Amino acid sequence: MRVGLVGTGPWAHLATGPGIAAAGRADLAGIWGRDPDRTRRAAAALDTRGYPSYAELLSDVDAVVFSVAPAAQPALAVQAAAAGKHLLLDKPVALTVEEAHAVRDAVAAAGVTALVFFTDRYSTSGRAWFADLAATGGWRGGMVRWLTALDTPGNPFAGSAWRRDRGAFTDLTPHVISTMTAAVGPVLSVSGTRGAGDVVHLVLGHEGGRSSTATLTVLAPPAAAGVEFLVWGDAGISIMPARESEALACASAVDELAELAGSGRTDHPCDLRLGVHVVELMAAAAIS
């Protein structure tokens, strides 16, 4: 499967670009971004072709992997689906329910395959943890502490305007919902409260009456930065192991996209249904 990469930011360099290149079922055909100079530099860094226009990239690939800001993704995804291209979308799928539904409807109308790159759901360590939790059973809830420090020296995402403008709720909540869905069970509701700056404290209501909580920020002091996902229940406490390379997780996502596209199947735990559900939950979240 020939795959085009859309976006030239840090995530394209760290995860999606190397991930496509490492996939066994796909070839990185090229990259396109809105800034021609950044596109040329990214193409050189990834040893691939830089396309002068999005339309030209679409005409030359079977699938598209997105590494763009969430405000830009929906329109690009609708255009790619309409052109018959399979999609690996970034999270969140969109910033509004209406845009998420537009992507969903375009994918359905075109009959293409669309997955969402919720990183932990494709990582080897994450999948092993989820499988162990399922085999053990008896988990009653979970907790998340995710304190990111964009201002840590050398952080490649320090210049991400949308992360600074929209904060942890937009950036991190989609991952929390996806990961805790796999760990504790389907998420039916999100509520919570805001703290200082971009801090949010969330309560996720899961199927069966279970619940999990999360404290999130992308503007933590560097000394306080850290990530911890855990579940608790009859067997005690289980902590999710550290994630390995994001690029390897992306390679798995790309390979699974290629496999699904070739089989005609549409079912996948991280397909567009979950991506749209996450946007719907966030839009309906009762956060004061």
C-alpha positions as CSV (number, residue, x, y, z in Angstrom):
1,M,0.0,0.0,0.0
2,R,1.4,3.4,-1.0
3,V,1.0,5.8,1.8
4,G,1.2,9.6,1.8
5,L,2.0,11.6,5.0
6,V,0.2,14.9,5.6
7,G,1.9,17.3,8.0
8,T,5.5,18.4,8.6
9,G,5.6,19.0,12.4
10,P,7.4,17.2,15.2
11,W,5.0,14.2,15.2
12,A,5.7,13.6,11.5
13,H,9.4,13.4,12.2
14,L,9.2,11.4,15.5
15,A,6.4,9.0,14.9
16,T,4.3,8.9,11.7
17,G,7.1,9.3,9.2
18,P,9.4,6.7,10.7
19,G,6.4,4.6,11.5
20,I,5.2,4.4,7.8
21,A,8.8,3.7,6.7
22,A,9.0,0.8,9.3
23,A,5.6,-0.8,8.3
24,G,5.8,-4.1,6.6
25,R,2.7,-3.6,4.5
26,A,3.2,-0.1,3.3
27,D,5.6,2.2,1.5
28,L,6.1,5.9,2.3
29,A,5.3,7.5,-1.1
30,G,5.9,11.1,0.0
31,I,4.8,14.0,2.2
32,W,2.9,17.2,1.8
33,G,2.5,20.2,4.1
34,R,1.1,23.7,3.7
35,D,4.6,25.3,3.9
36,P,6.7,24.3,0.9
37,D,10.0,24.9,2.6
38,R,9.1,22.7,5.6
39,T,7.8,20.1,3.2
40,R,11.1,20.0,1.4
41,R,13.1,19.7,4.7
42,A,10.8,17.0,6.0
43,A,11.0,15.1,2.7
44,A,14.8,15.2,2.9
45,A,14.8,14.1,6.6
46,L,12.5,11.2,5.8
47,D,14.2,10.3,2.6
48,T,11.0,10.6,0.6
49,R,9.4,12.8,-2.0
50,G,7.9,16.2,-1.1
51,Y,4.7,16.9,-3.0
52,P,3.9,20.5,-4.1
53,S,0.2,20.0,-3.6
54,Y,-2.2,17.9,-1.6
55,A,-4.1,17.0,-4.7
56,E,-0.9,15.6,-6.3
57,L,-0.2,13.5,-3.3
58,L,-3.7,12.1,-3.2
59,S,-3.5,11.1,-6.9
60,D,-0.4,9.0,-6.2
61,V,-1.3,7.1,-3.0
62,D,-3.6,4.5,-1.6
63,A,-3.8,5.8,2.0
64,V,-3.1,9.0,4.0
65,V,-1.6,9.3,7.4
66,F,-2.3,12.6,9.1
67,S,0.0,14.6,11.4
68,V,-1.7,17.9,11.4
69,A,-3.5,20.2,14.0
70,P,-7.0,19.0,14.8
71,A,-8.6,22.1,13.3
72,A,-7.0,21.3,9.9
73,Q,-7.6,17.5,9.8
74,P,-11.4,17.2,9.1
75,A,-11.5,19.0,5.7
76,L,-8.3,17.2,4.6
77,A,-9.7,13.9,5.7
78,V,-13.0,14.5,3.9
79,Q,-11.1,15.3,0.7
80,A,-9.0,12.2,1.0
81,A,-12.0,9.9,1.6
82,A,-13.8,11.4,-1.3
83,A,-10.8,10.5,-3.4
84,G,-11.0,6.9,-2.3
85,K,-8.1,6.9,0.1
86,H,-7.9,5.0,3.3
87,L,-7.1,7.1,6.4
88,L,-5.0,6.9,9.6
89,L,-6.3,9.9,11.5
90,D,-4.7,11.7,14.5
91,K,-6.6,12.4,17.6
92,P,-8.9,14.2,18.2
93,V,-10.5,13.4,14.9
94,A,-12.1,16.9,14.9
95,L,-12.8,19.8,17.3
96,T,-16.5,19.7,16.8
97,V,-19.1,16.9,16.6
98,E,-20.3,18.3,13.3
99,E,-16.8,18.0,11.8
100,A,-16.3,14.5,13.2
101,H,-19.6,13.4,11.7
102,A,-18.6,14.9,8.3
103,V,-15.5,12.8,8.3
104,R,-17.5,9.7,9.4
105,D,-20.1,10.3,6.6
106,A,-17.4,10.9,3.9
107,V,-15.7,7.6,4.9
108,A,-18.9,5.7,4.8
109,A,-19.9,7.2,1.5
110,A,-16.6,6.3,-0.1
111,G,-16.4,2.8,1.5
112,V,-12.8,3.4,2.6
113,T,-11.1,2.2,5.9
114,A,-10.3,4.7,8.6
115,L,-8.4,4.1,11.9
116,V,-7.4,6.5,14.6
117,F,-3.9,6.6,16.0
118,F,-4.5,6.3,19.7
119,T,-0.9,5.5,20.5
120,D,-1.2,3.2,23.5
121,R,-3.7,1.0,21.7
122,Y,-1.1,0.1,19.1
123,S,2.0,-0.2,21.3
124,T,3.4,-3.6,22.2
125,S,3.6,-2.7,25.9
126,G,0.1,-1.2,26.0
127,R,-1.4,-4.2,24.2
128,A,0.3,-6.7,26.5
129,W,-1.0,-4.7,29.5
130,F,-4.6,-4.6,28.2
131,A,-4.4,-8.4,27.5
132,D,-3.2,-9.0,31.1
133,L,-6.0,-6.9,32.5
134,A,-8.6,-8.7,30.5
135,A,-7.2,-12.1,31.6
136,T,-7.1,-11.1,35.3
137,G,-10.5,-9.3,35.4
138,G,-12.1,-7.8,38.5
139,W,-11.0,-4.2,37.8
140,R,-13.2,-1.6,39.4
141,G,-11.7,1.7,38.3
142,G,-8.6,3.6,37.3
143,M,-6.6,6.7,37.8
144,V,-4.5,8.8,35.4
145,R,-1.8,11.4,36.2
146,W,-0.6,13.0,33.0
147,L,1.5,16.1,33.7
148,T,3.3,17.3,30.5
149,A,5.7,20.1,30.5
150,L,5.8,21.8,27.1
151,D,8.4,24.3,28.4
152,T,11.0,21.6,29.2
153,P,14.2,22.6,27.3
154,G,14.4,20.7,24.1
155,N,10.7,19.6,24.0
156,P,10.0,19.2,20.3
157,F,6.3,20.2,20.9
158,A,7.1,23.5,22.7
159,G,6.2,25.5,19.6
160,S,2.8,23.7,19.1
161,A,0.4,26.7,19.1
162,W,-2.8,24.5,19.3
163,R,-1.5,22.6,22.3
164,R,-0.8,25.9,24.1
165,D,-4.1,27.5,23.0
166,R,-6.4,24.6,23.7
167,G,-4.5,22.9,26.5
168,A,-4.6,19.4,28.1
169,F,-8.3,18.8,27.6
170,T,-8.0,18.8,23.8
171,D,-4.5,17.2,23.6
172,L,-4.6,14.5,26.3
173,T,-8.3,13.7,26.9
174,P,-8.7,11.6,23.7
175,H,-5.8,9.4,24.8
176,V,-7.2,9.0,28.3
177,I,-10.6,8.0,27.0
178,S,-9.1,5.5,24.5
179,T,-6.6,3.9,27.0
180,M,-9.1,3.7,29.9
181,T,-11.7,2.2,27.5
182,A,-9.3,-0.7,26.9
183,A,-8.3,-0.9,30.5
184,V,-11.6,-0.5,32.4
185,G,-14.3,-0.7,29.8
186,P,-16.3,1.5,27.4
187,V,-16.6,5.2,28.5
188,L,-20.1,6.5,28.6
189,S,-19.6,10.0,30.1
190,V,-16.9,12.6,30.9
191,S,-17.3,15.2,33.6
192,G,-15.0,17.2,35.8
193,T,-13.6,20.6,36.8
194,R,-10.9,23.0,35.7
195,G,-7.9,24.0,37.8
196,A,-5.4,26.8,37.3
197,G,-4.2,27.4,33.7
198,D,-5.0,24.4,31.5
199,V,-5.3,21.9,34.3
200,V,-8.4,19.6,34.2
201,H,-9.6,17.0,36.6
202,L,-11.8,14.5,34.9
203,V,-14.2,11.7,35.9
204,L,-14.9,9.0,33.3
205,G,-18.1,7.0,33.7
206,H,-17.6,3.5,32.4
207,E,-20.1,0.8,31.4
208,G,-21.2,-1.2,34.4
209,G,-21.0,1.6,36.9
210,R,-17.2,1.7,37.0
211,S,-15.3,5.0,37.0
212,S,-11.9,6.4,36.5
213,T,-10.3,9.7,37.2
214,A,-7.6,11.8,35.5
215,T,-5.6,14.9,36.3
216,L,-4.1,16.5,33.1
217,T,-2.0,19.5,32.1
218,V,0.4,20.3,29.3
219,L,2.0,23.2,31.2
220,A,3.3,21.5,34.3
221,P,6.7,22.6,35.8
222,P,9.4,20.4,34.3
223,A,10.2,19.0,37.7
224,A,6.7,17.7,38.1
225,A,6.3,16.1,34.7
226,G,5.3,12.5,34.4
227,V,2.7,10.0,33.2
228,E,1.0,7.2,35.1
229,F,-2.0,5.1,34.1
230,L,-3.3,2.6,36.7
231,V,-6.3,0.4,37.4
232,W,-7.4,-1.0,40.8
233,G,-9.6,-3.9,41.7
234,D,-9.8,-7.4,43.2
235,A,-6.2,-8.2,42.2
236,G,-4.8,-5.0,43.6
237,I,-3.3,-2.3,41.5
238,S,-1.8,-2.6,38.0
239,I,0.3,0.2,36.4
240,M,0.6,0.5,32.6
241,P,4.3,0.0,31.6
242,A,6.1,2.8,29.8
243,R,5.4,3.0,26.1
244,E,8.1,2.0,23.6
245,S,8.8,4.0,20.5
246,E,5.8,5.9,19.1
247,A,7.2,5.1,15.6
248,L,6.8,1.4,16.2
249,A,3.3,1.9,17.4
250,C,2.5,3.8,14.2
251,A,4.0,1.0,12.1
252,S,1.5,-1.4,13.7
253,A,-1.3,1.1,13.0
254,V,-0.3,1.4,9.3
255,D,0.1,-2.3,8.9
256,E,-3.4,-2.9,10.4
257,L,-4.8,-0.2,8.2
258,A,-3.4,-2.0,5.1
259,E,-4.7,-5.4,6.3
260,L,-8.2,-4.1,6.9
261,A,-8.2,-2.2,3.6
262,G,-7.2,-5.3,1.8
263,S,-9.7,-7.6,3.5
264,G,-12.8,-5.4,3.2
265,R,-13.4,-5.6,6.9
266,T,-14.2,-2.5,8.8
267,D,-14.1,-3.7,12.4
268,H,-11.2,-2.5,14.6
269,P,-11.1,-1.4,18.3
270,C,-9.6,2.0,17.2
271,D,-11.7,2.6,14.1
272,L,-13.5,5.8,13.3
273,R,-16.4,4.9,15.6
274,L,-14.2,5.3,18.6
275,G,-12.7,8.5,17.2
276,V,-16.1,10.0,16.7
277,H,-17.3,8.8,20.1
278,V,-14.4,10.5,21.8
279,V,-15.3,13.8,20.1
280,E,-18.9,13.4,21.2
281,L,-17.9,12.7,24.8
282,M,-15.7,15.7,24.9
283,A,-18.3,18.0,23.4
284,A,-20.9,16.8,26.0
285,A,-18.4,16.9,28.9
286,A,-19.8,18.7,32.0
287,I,-16.7,20.6,33.1
288,S,-17.0,23.7,35.2
